[in-house]
Amino acid sequence: MQNGPKFTLIGSGIVVIIAIVVAIVGLVDIEEIDVEAKASFKGTEGSIEVVDGGAYTVFVNDEFTCQETTISVNDGTYEYFESDCDSDFDEEGWRSIGVFYSDVNGELDVQSNHEILIIDDIVYLEEGGAEFFGGCCFVCLGLMGLIVGAIWAYSSKPAPQMVVMPQQQFTGAQFQPVVGESYQPANLIITQQEEERDV
């Protein structure tokens, strides 16, 4: 195998291993986020500072269900809150009940019939999301490198050489001496025609 394919396979393998470790660390960091400490808003009513293009997740105390909770996040004319009761995003002590996206810089009014938390989703990126997604991307790149290296190594194998042996051609009779015995010429046989010719 040439050095190119070998280095490609080794390098890609190392990238995959490191990327998997980074992704796992990022995922663990995300799981350990204290949403209550990172919350931009906590309570039942008030206001929250938002930025244009921001994304926010809303949680309610897990003593209550989505159906029992009424939330409004608005600027006086437009309602931003979108209910989305997805248990995959629940945090310890808090139930995920929806999201909203802002298209303004400033404050939005918040009202709820139960205590809620609002967390800026950028926190997930800062606390491990970037490592997780970056690790996943590099895992994909590493796997592509392994595939390329394997194809390269396979195509670099020398083709098997076929040896053609020329066939021996024989002209005339082939005689093999008898080992251990001396050659005795056979007695001549004289035919009748030859005898008549001699007379």
Backbone as JSON, one array per atom type, in Angstrom:
{
  "sequence": "MQNGPKFTLIGSGIVVIIAIVVAIVGLVDIEEIDVEAKASFKGTEGSIEVVDGGAYTVFVNDEFTCQETTISVNDGTYEYFESDCDSDFDEEGWRSIGVFYSDVNGELDVQSNHEILIIDDIVYLEEGGAEFFGGCCFVCLGLMGLIVGAIWAYSSKPAPQMVVMPQQQFTGAQFQPVVGESYQPANLIITQQEEERDV",
  "N": [[0.85, -1.2, 0.0], [0.52, 2.2, -0.84], [1.88, 5.24, 0.68], [0.08, 7.39, 0.74], [-2.78, 6.47, 0.79], [-2.6, 5.05, 3.23], [-1.92, 7.02, 5.17], [-4.17, 8.62, 4.89], [-6.24, 6.93, 5.81], [-5.39, 6.47, 8.47], [-5.27, 9.13, 9.51], [-7.97, 9.94, 9.14], [-9.26, 8.11, 10.8], [-8.3, 8.92, 13.32], [-9.41, 11.49, 13.43], [-12.16, 10.85, 13.5], [-12.36, 9.51, 15.99], [-11.58, 11.54, 17.84], [-13.54, 13.46, 17.26], [-15.89, 12.13, 18.02], [-15.5, 11.94, 20.78], [-15.5, 14.69, 21.45], [-18.13, 15.37, 20.69], [-19.62, 13.83, 22.49], [-18.83, 14.96, 24.93], [-19.87, 17.55, 24.57], [-22.61, 16.93, 24.45], [-23.05, 15.95, 27.03], [-22.53, 18.28, 28.49], [-24.68, 19.85, 27.65], [-26.81, 18.4, 28.74], [-26.39, 18.91, 31.39], [-27.04, 21.53, 31.87], [-28.16, 24.16, 33.89], [-31.15, 25.26, 33.76], [-32.67, 27.01, 35.24], [-30.83, 28.72, 36.43], [-29.8, 29.88, 34.16], [-31.87, 31.21, 33.01], [-33.62, 33.73, 31.18], [-35.92, 34.85, 31.94], [-38.12, 34.54, 34.73], [-41.02, 33.65, 36.39], [-44.44, 34.82, 36.64], [-45.48, 37.0, 35.36], [-44.37, 39.9, 33.51], [-41.58, 41.28, 31.79], [-39.41, 40.56, 28.99], [-36.17, 40.84, 27.68], [-35.36, 40.88, 24.32], [-33.72, 39.89, 21.23], [-33.39, 40.68, 17.76], [-34.09, 38.02, 15.63], [-33.72, 36.13, 17.56], [-34.1, 33.02, 19.41], [-36.2, 31.32, 21.67], [-36.91, 29.21, 24.44], [-39.64, 28.0, 26.32], [-40.47, 27.09, 29.6], [-42.5, 25.4, 32.03], [-43.21, 25.04, 35.5], [-42.85, 21.69, 36.57], [-44.96, 20.77, 38.04], [-47.24, 21.32, 36.79], [-49.19, 20.78, 33.8], [-49.02, 21.04, 30.17], [-51.56, 21.55, 29.2], [-52.76, 22.79, 31.33], [-51.59, 25.21, 31.47], [-51.45, 28.61, 30.59], [-50.06, 30.87, 28.38], [-48.72, 33.99, 27.33], [-46.8, 35.83, 25.1], [-46.04, 38.86, 23.97], [-45.95, 41.87, 21.94], [-47.77, 43.79, 22.35], [-49.29, 43.97, 20.11], [-48.81, 41.75, 18.55], [-48.78, 38.21, 18.9], [-46.26, 36.13, 20.05], [-45.69, 33.66, 21.18], [-45.54, 30.12, 20.74], [-47.18, 27.18, 21.25], [-45.77, 24.08, 22.15], [-45.63, 21.13, 23.21], [-43.29, 19.24, 23.92], [-41.86, 16.54, 25.27], [-39.23, 15.71, 25.04], [-37.56, 17.84, 25.4], [-37.71, 18.5, 28.03], [-36.54, 19.66, 31.22], [-34.82, 19.13, 34.34], [-37.18, 19.37, 36.81], [-38.61, 21.14, 35.33], [-40.97, 21.63, 32.7], [-41.0, 21.48, 29.22], [-42.83, 23.64, 27.22], [-43.21, 25.18, 24.98], [-42.15, 27.54, 22.37], [-40.69, 30.62, 21.18], [-39.98, 33.08, 18.65], [-38.14, 35.96, 18.01], [-38.49, 39.02, 16.2], [-37.62, 41.5, 16.61], [-35.71, 44.05, 18.31], [-35.7, 44.59, 21.68], [-38.18, 44.82, 24.26], [-40.51, 42.31, 25.3], [-43.8, 41.63, 26.43], [-44.74, 39.42, 29.04], [-46.98, 36.98, 30.18], [-48.46, 34.61, 32.36], [-50.34, 31.91, 33.77], [-49.13, 30.22, 35.5], [-45.96, 29.62, 37.16], [-43.2, 30.25, 35.09], [-40.28, 29.6, 33.06], [-38.06, 31.27, 30.86], [-35.72, 30.64, 28.45], [-32.92, 31.71, 26.64], [-32.09, 30.3, 23.59], [-29.49, 30.4, 22.7], [-27.9, 29.83, 24.79], [-27.7, 27.05, 24.9], [-25.96, 26.53, 22.8], [-23.69, 27.82, 23.72], [-23.12, 26.36, 26.0], [-22.35, 23.81, 25.27], [-23.58, 22.94, 22.97], [-22.35, 23.81, 20.59], [-19.99, 22.3, 20.59], [-21.11, 19.75, 20.42], [-22.55, 19.71, 17.92], [-20.46, 20.46, 16.22], [-18.69, 18.32, 16.66], [-20.23, 16.21, 15.6], [-20.31, 16.96, 12.9], [-17.58, 16.72, 12.22], [-17.26, 14.01, 12.64], [-18.71, 12.98, 10.5], [-17.14, 13.98, 8.38], [-14.75, 12.63, 8.92], [-15.57, 9.96, 8.54], [-16.12, 10.05, 5.82], [-13.52, 10.46, 4.92], [-12.38, 8.01, 5.66], [-13.74, 6.3, 3.93], [-12.88, 7.28, 1.43], [-10.12, 6.81, 1.71], [-10.1, 4.01, 1.92], [-11.09, 3.24, -0.6], [-9.1, 4.35, -2.19], [-6.86, 2.9, -1.31], [-7.6, 0.33, -2.11], [-7.74, 0.62, -4.88], [-5.09, 1.09, -5.4], [-3.72, -1.23, -5.22], [-1.37, -3.48, -6.66], [-1.91, -4.92, -9.86], [-2.57, -8.36, -10.33], [0.01, -10.34, -11.76], [0.18, -12.19, -14.72], [1.78, -15.1, -15.6], [3.02, -16.42, -18.5], [3.75, -19.48, -19.69], [5.8, -20.77, -22.17], [4.92, -23.34, -24.48], [6.56, -26.44, -25.03], [7.7, -27.56, -28.12], [7.93, -30.48, -29.99], [9.99, -32.07, -32.28], [10.19, -34.77, -34.36], [10.93, -38.1, -33.16], [11.1, -38.84, -29.73], [13.6, -40.02, -27.7], [14.38, -41.94, -24.94], [17.07, -42.97, -23.06], [17.65, -46.19, -21.66], [18.22, -46.55, -18.39], [21.09, -47.97, -16.94], [21.29, -50.11, -18.6], [22.98, -51.38, -21.47], [22.98, -50.29, -24.84], [21.62, -52.39, -27.29], [21.83, -53.2, -30.57], [19.19, -54.18, -32.73], [18.65, -57.35, -34.4], [19.06, -57.6, -37.91], [16.48, -58.04, -40.23], [16.07, -59.83, -43.04], [14.28, -59.62, -45.91], [12.42, -61.69, -48.21], [12.36, -60.58, -50.76], [14.69, -59.08, -50.87], [16.61, -61.12, -50.77], [16.22, -62.43, -53.23], [16.98, -60.36, -54.94], [19.69, -60.27, -54.54], [20.62, -62.57, -55.75]],
  "CA": [[0.0, 0.0, 0.0], [1.27, 3.44, -0.87], [1.75, 6.02, 1.9], [-1.1, 8.27, 0.69], [-3.96, 5.83, 1.36], [-2.37, 4.68, 4.62], [-2.03, 8.23, 5.99], [-5.57, 9.06, 4.83], [-7.0, 6.07, 6.71], [-4.98, 6.73, 9.86], [-5.71, 10.48, 9.87], [-9.44, 9.96, 9.24], [-9.63, 7.38, 12.01], [-8.02, 9.78, 14.47], [-10.42, 12.56, 13.42], [-13.44, 10.28, 13.94], [-12.3, 9.24, 17.43], [-11.58, 12.82, 18.56], [-14.84, 14.1, 17.05], [-16.88, 11.43, 18.85], [-15.27, 12.37, 22.17], [-15.96, 16.09, 21.57], [-19.6, 15.38, 20.62], [-20.14, 13.29, 23.75], [-18.61, 15.98, 25.96], [-20.85, 18.6, 24.33], [-23.93, 16.44, 24.82], [-23.1, 15.9, 28.49], [-22.65, 19.67, 28.96], [-26.07, 20.29, 27.4], [-27.67, 17.73, 29.69], [-26.14, 19.42, 32.74], [-27.37, 22.95, 31.96], [-29.12, 24.57, 34.92], [-31.99, 26.22, 33.05], [-33.16, 28.02, 36.18], [-29.76, 29.71, 36.6], [-29.54, 30.52, 32.87], [-33.11, 31.76, 32.48], [-33.74, 35.17, 30.94], [-37.15, 35.28, 32.62], [-38.71, 33.58, 35.65], [-42.15, 34.25, 37.08], [-45.75, 34.67, 36.0], [-45.71, 38.16, 34.48], [-43.25, 40.83, 33.46], [-41.08, 41.52, 30.43], [-38.16, 39.9, 28.66], [-35.37, 41.52, 26.66], [-35.1, 39.97, 23.2], [-32.96, 40.44, 20.11], [-33.91, 40.3, 16.45], [-33.59, 36.71, 15.19], [-33.51, 35.26, 18.71], [-34.99, 31.88, 19.63], [-36.37, 31.16, 23.11], [-37.71, 28.06, 24.87], [-40.43, 28.32, 27.51], [-40.72, 25.96, 30.49], [-43.38, 25.62, 33.17], [-42.92, 24.15, 36.62], [-43.38, 20.38, 36.2], [-46.18, 20.45, 38.79], [-48.36, 21.63, 35.9], [-49.1, 20.24, 32.44], [-49.2, 22.03, 29.1], [-52.97, 21.89, 29.08], [-53.14, 23.62, 32.47], [-50.81, 26.46, 31.44], [-51.77, 29.6, 29.56], [-48.92, 31.8, 28.27], [-48.75, 34.99, 26.26], [-45.58, 36.64, 24.92], [-46.46, 39.74, 22.89], [-45.43, 43.23, 21.91], [-48.95, 44.66, 22.4], [-50.11, 43.76, 18.92], [-48.56, 40.45, 17.94], [-48.48, 37.12, 19.82], [-45.07, 35.4, 19.6], [-45.56, 32.32, 21.77], [-46.08, 28.97, 20.02], [-47.22, 26.02, 22.14], [-45.16, 22.87, 21.61], [-45.39, 20.31, 24.4], [-42.38, 18.16, 23.53], [-41.19, 16.08, 26.49], [-37.81, 15.49, 24.78], [-36.82, 19.03, 25.83], [-37.92, 18.76, 29.46], [-35.37, 19.76, 32.09], [-35.13, 18.69, 35.69], [-38.07, 20.27, 37.53], [-39.3, 22.04, 34.41], [-41.56, 20.99, 31.54], [-40.96, 22.3, 28.01], [-44.21, 23.8, 26.73], [-43.31, 25.96, 23.76], [-41.03, 28.37, 21.92], [-41.04, 31.8, 20.38], [-38.88, 33.68, 17.9], [-38.33, 37.41, 17.98], [-38.03, 39.74, 15.01], [-37.4, 42.88, 17.04], [-34.81, 44.29, 19.44], [-36.44, 45.34, 22.7], [-38.85, 44.05, 25.3], [-41.82, 41.71, 25.05], [-44.57, 41.39, 27.65], [-44.95, 38.0, 29.34], [-48.02, 36.68, 31.16], [-48.73, 33.19, 32.5], [-51.12, 31.57, 34.97], [-48.24, 29.45, 36.38], [-44.57, 30.06, 37.08], [-42.51, 29.77, 33.89], [-38.92, 30.04, 32.75], [-37.76, 31.46, 29.44], [-34.28, 30.58, 28.27], [-32.43, 32.02, 25.31], [-31.52, 29.06, 23.07], [-28.05, 30.56, 22.48], [-27.24, 29.22, 25.96], [-27.39, 25.66, 24.57], [-24.75, 26.54, 21.99], [-22.57, 28.24, 24.55], [-22.85, 25.39, 27.06], [-22.02, 22.48, 24.76], [-24.2, 22.68, 21.68], [-21.37, 24.01, 19.52], [-19.11, 21.13, 20.58], [-21.87, 18.58, 19.97], [-22.79, 19.78, 16.48], [-19.16, 20.44, 15.55], [-18.2, 16.95, 16.71], [-21.0, 15.41, 14.64], [-19.85, 17.31, 11.55], [-16.26, 16.14, 11.99], [-17.43, 12.55, 12.52], [-19.11, 12.75, 9.11], [-15.97, 14.21, 7.53], [-13.82, 11.53, 9.16], [-16.08, 8.76, 7.88], [-15.9, 10.23, 4.39], [-12.1, 10.24, 4.71], [-12.14, 6.57, 5.73], [-14.24, 5.7, 2.68], [-11.96, 7.67, 0.35], [-8.86, 6.1, 1.93], [-10.29, 2.58, 1.6], [-11.17, 3.12, -2.06], [-7.77, 4.67, -2.7], [-5.97, 1.76, -1.01], [-8.0, -0.81, -2.93], [-7.37, 0.88, -6.28], [-3.64, 1.18, -5.52], [-3.12, -2.56, -5.19], [-0.86, -3.88, -7.97], [-2.7, -5.94, -10.52], [-1.87, -9.65, -10.36], [0.7, -10.58, -13.02], [-0.03, -13.52, -15.26], [3.0, -15.62, -16.23], [2.71, -17.34, -19.6], [4.83, -20.44, -19.93], [5.74, -21.27, -23.56], [4.84, -24.79, -24.59], [7.67, -27.04, -25.79], [7.29, -28.27, -29.32], [8.85, -31.57, -30.27], [10.1, -32.51, -33.69], [10.79, -36.1, -34.42], [10.69, -38.99, -32.04], [11.9, -38.59, -28.53], [14.1, -41.28, -27.17], [14.95, -41.89, -23.61], [17.91, -44.15, -22.84], [17.31, -47.03, -20.54], [19.28, -46.4, -17.41], [21.65, -49.21, -16.41], [21.4, -51.14, -19.63], [23.68, -50.93, -22.67], [22.14, -50.35, -26.03], [21.88, -53.54, -28.17], [21.09, -53.05, -31.83], [18.33, -55.32, -33.08], [19.09, -58.12, -35.56], [18.44, -57.19, -39.16], [15.61, -59.05, -40.84], [16.19, -59.72, -44.51], [13.06, -60.12, -46.52], [12.6, -62.57, -49.36], [12.64, -59.78, -51.94], [16.09, -58.69, -50.83], [17.39, -62.3, -51.13], [16.1, -62.64, -54.68], [17.72, -59.31, -55.6], [21.1, -60.58, -54.4], [20.99, -63.76, -56.55]],
  "C": [[0.88, 1.25, 0.0], [1.01, 4.23, 0.41], [0.49, 6.88, 1.91], [-2.35, 7.64, 1.28], [-3.8, 5.5, 2.83], [-2.53, 5.88, 5.54], [-3.46, 8.75, 6.01], [-6.43, 8.24, 5.8], [-6.67, 6.35, 8.17], [-5.49, 8.09, 10.33], [-7.22, 10.57, 10.04], [-9.92, 9.23, 10.48], [-9.42, 8.2, 13.27], [-9.07, 10.89, 14.58], [-11.76, 12.05, 13.94], [-13.45, 10.07, 15.45], [-12.38, 10.54, 18.23], [-12.95, 13.49, 18.46], [-15.93, 13.44, 17.89], [-16.74, 11.86, 20.31], [-15.8, 13.78, 22.38], [-17.49, 16.15, 21.57], [-20.21, 14.87, 21.92], [-19.99, 14.31, 24.88], [-19.64, 17.11, 25.81], [-22.24, 18.19, 24.75], [-24.09, 16.38, 26.34], [-23.26, 17.32, 29.07], [-24.07, 20.2, 28.77], [-27.01, 19.69, 28.44], [-27.54, 18.32, 31.09], [-26.45, 20.91, 32.89], [-28.41, 23.18, 33.06], [-29.99, 25.66, 34.31], [-32.5, 27.32, 33.98], [-32.12, 29.11, 36.37], [-29.52, 30.49, 35.31], [-30.77, 31.24, 32.3], [-33.04, 33.27, 32.29], [-34.98, 35.74, 31.61], [-37.62, 34.15, 33.53], [-39.84, 34.28, 36.38], [-43.44, 33.99, 36.34], [-46.1, 35.85, 35.1], [-44.54, 39.12, 34.58], [-42.86, 41.06, 32.01], [-39.75, 40.81, 30.25], [-37.47, 40.68, 27.55], [-35.02, 40.51, 25.56], [-34.29, 40.69, 22.12], [-33.57, 39.93, 18.81], [-33.27, 38.98, 16.01], [-33.35, 35.75, 16.34], [-34.52, 34.13, 18.78], [-35.02, 31.59, 21.12], [-37.27, 29.96, 23.39], [-38.37, 28.4, 26.2], [-40.7, 27.03, 28.29], [-41.71, 26.37, 31.57], [-42.97, 24.64, 34.27], [-43.59, 22.8, 36.37], [-44.53, 19.91, 37.09], [-47.41, 20.62, 37.9], [-48.12, 21.02, 34.51], [-49.26, 21.37, 31.43], [-50.65, 22.5, 29.04], [-53.44, 22.83, 30.21], [-52.5, 25.01, 32.41], [-51.21, 27.34, 30.27], [-50.67, 30.66, 29.55], [-49.15, 32.76, 27.12], [-47.42, 35.74, 26.27], [-45.88, 37.55, 23.73], [-45.8, 41.12, 23.01], [-46.57, 44.25, 21.96], [-49.85, 44.46, 21.21], [-49.96, 42.34, 18.36], [-48.19, 39.41, 19.01], [-47.34, 36.26, 19.26], [-45.05, 33.95, 20.07], [-46.25, 31.26, 20.93], [-46.02, 27.75, 20.94], [-46.64, 24.79, 21.44], [-44.73, 21.99, 22.79], [-44.58, 19.08, 24.03], [-41.57, 17.73, 24.76], [-39.7, 15.82, 26.29], [-36.96, 16.65, 25.28], [-37.04, 19.38, 27.3], [-36.59, 18.81, 30.2], [-35.79, 19.37, 33.5], [-35.97, 19.74, 36.43], [-38.89, 21.17, 36.64], [-39.74, 21.29, 33.14], [-41.54, 21.94, 30.35], [-42.37, 22.4, 27.42], [-44.32, 24.66, 25.48], [-42.08, 26.8, 23.47], [-41.59, 29.68, 21.35], [-39.78, 32.39, 19.76], [-39.16, 35.16, 17.76], [-37.79, 37.99, 16.68], [-37.81, 41.22, 15.32], [-36.3, 42.9, 18.11], [-35.6, 45.1, 20.46], [-37.06, 44.41, 23.71], [-40.19, 43.52, 24.83], [-42.49, 41.46, 26.39], [-44.85, 39.89, 27.8], [-46.03, 37.88, 30.4], [-48.28, 35.18, 31.17], [-49.53, 32.95, 33.77], [-50.32, 30.68, 35.93], [-46.82, 29.95, 36.2], [-43.89, 29.41, 35.87], [-41.07, 30.27, 33.88], [-38.82, 30.26, 31.26], [-36.24, 31.5, 29.32], [-33.93, 30.88, 26.82], [-31.7, 30.78, 24.78], [-30.02, 29.18, 22.77], [-27.26, 29.94, 23.63], [-26.84, 27.77, 25.66], [-26.13, 25.56, 23.71], [-23.53, 26.87, 22.83], [-22.16, 27.17, 25.56], [-22.59, 23.98, 26.55], [-22.62, 22.16, 23.4], [-23.23, 22.81, 20.52], [-20.44, 22.8, 19.42], [-19.84, 19.9, 20.03], [-22.05, 18.59, 18.46], [-21.48, 19.78, 15.68], [-18.58, 19.04, 15.53], [-18.92, 16.06, 15.72], [-20.56, 15.68, 13.21], [-18.5, 16.67, 11.24], [-16.31, 14.61, 11.95], [-17.8, 12.2, 11.08], [-17.93, 12.92, 8.17], [-14.96, 13.08, 7.68], [-14.26, 10.25, 8.48], [-15.92, 8.85, 6.37], [-14.42, 9.99, 4.05], [-11.75, 8.76, 4.75], [-12.6, 5.87, 4.45], [-13.3, 6.0, 1.53], [-10.64, 6.9, 0.48], [-8.97, 4.63, 1.57], [-10.35, 2.36, 0.09], [-9.8, 3.35, -2.69], [-6.81, 3.49, -2.49], [-6.3, 0.57, -1.9], [-7.56, -0.62, -4.38], [-5.87, 0.94, -6.49], [-2.96, -0.18, -5.49], [-2.59, -2.92, -6.58], [-1.69, -5.01, -8.56], [-1.92, -7.26, -10.53], [-1.26, -9.9, -11.73], [0.5, -12.02, -13.45], [1.23, -13.96, -15.99], [2.59, -16.64, -17.27], [3.93, -18.21, -19.86], [4.73, -20.94, -21.36], [5.72, -22.8, -23.58], [6.02, -25.3, -25.43], [7.1, -27.8, -26.98], [8.35, -29.3, -29.66], [8.82, -31.89, -31.75], [10.79, -33.85, -33.71], [10.47, -36.9, -33.17], [11.61, -38.65, -30.89], [12.31, -39.94, -27.95], [14.68, -41.05, -25.8], [15.79, -43.13, -23.41], [17.45, -44.91, -21.61], [18.47, -47.0, -19.57], [19.74, -47.77, -16.94], [21.78, -50.32, -17.43], [22.12, -50.57, -20.84], [22.79, -51.14, -23.88], [22.56, -51.52, -26.9], [21.11, -53.33, -29.46], [20.32, -54.31, -32.17], [18.91, -56.06, -34.3], [18.35, -57.67, -36.8], [17.61, -58.33, -39.71], [15.67, -58.85, -42.35], [14.95, -60.36, -45.1], [13.39, -60.98, -47.73], [12.94, -61.77, -50.58], [14.11, -59.4, -52.0], [16.98, -59.88, -51.19], [17.38, -62.56, -52.62], [16.93, -61.63, -55.43], [19.22, -59.62, -55.58], [21.51, -61.72, -55.33], [21.37, -63.38, -57.93]]
}
